């Protein structure tokens, strides 16, 4: 690691290497997150499990994925970033591999609900926020945009591939492929991801070479760290606005479209590969949209950016039920607007969290905000499946998701309106 750091010195800052490794970790996590949507229909056919039963496992997964955020950020402070990520990746590889042997619904709930939900929560958005906070003093928005775009790239890379594997070889080969991906990334994390710039004798990106080096390590119990930050955050109105808006973000992306879109396409006669290809195209557009969002968040009012993102997403979702009725322009038009906006909300939300809560508390508070994101995703995954079972269509669930986005677009304009931050926050 030190040899690579010495080679990069004078060429570019090692922060970009750390960013690249983190991008790959989050890419594998995104592939893991995409897998259940490809497996939903095959599991129905193989075991006769209802869509509501499978959606329950996914809702547990999504909820734990988010709830792990603040505790994983606290664990990174207490035990070290690299060690925490290595343990999570190893758990993912083993659990996903074992899921190829499952026969009962409790095994689905245990592996894809509990274990994968917890482990993937360590290697997702909270990891990105922590790495950006530790390594970058400048261009934080751009860096977070690049990392967030890894979820879009994960869809782009994995969804068509996994859908094709399901079609030709079955769902068990899919889980073995994803498990292998998690295992392959382990040595890269061990060899190339240091704890922080100070570990290599470097300043943060954008800081002068003689800037004082701080560690911000916390020797408290991670649970105490996480709940201490939550206790301070709950006294601030902006936390609840961020939490609710990200709840809506999760409900309208990972939880609803990410979980049910391929099955929704099947209701209209579109194959799994066709539905996965549409999602992958939206992932490619989101790679552009989210990276651009990070660049914009360094330069413009983040509340206004969030207003446009949520508003346009809401309109796109309200349009979606009608999109299937247009032979050519329907779904491409939806995919264009929704794809550019898929997770463009993340960089402005991270920036606002840093502005309100300060450098020490921000990663953990953002972890709690991500918990709101995934609770929204869990609700949408479960409710979407239940409404589809009872009504035979996704139309009502789609309209509800779009309406929530329009409400969030109004509320985000109230975030961080005050000039001063309460003294205890981030202390």
Buried (B, 14 or more C-beta within 10 A) or exposed (E): BEEBBEEBEEEEBBBBBBBBBBBBBBBBBBBBBBBBBBBBBBBBEEBEBEBBBBBBBBBBBBBBBBBBBBBBBBBBBBEBBBBBBBBBBBBBBBBBBBBBEBEEBEBBBBBBBBBBBBBBBBBBBBBBBBBBBBBBBEBBBBBBBBBBBBBBBBBBBBBBBBBBBBBEEEBBBBBBBBBEBBBEBBEBBBEBBBBBBBBBEBBBBBBEEEEEBEEEEBEEEBEEBBBBBBEBBEEBBBBBBBBBBBBBBBBBBBBBBBBBBBBBBBEBEBEBBBBBBBBBBBBBBBBBBBBBBBBBBBEEEBBEBBBBBBBBBBBBBBBBBEBBEEEEEBBEBBBBBBBBBBBBBBBBBBBBBBBBBBEBBBBBBBBBBBBBBBBBBBBBBBBBBBBBEEEEEBBBBBBBBBBBBBBBBEBBEEBBEEEEBBEEBBE
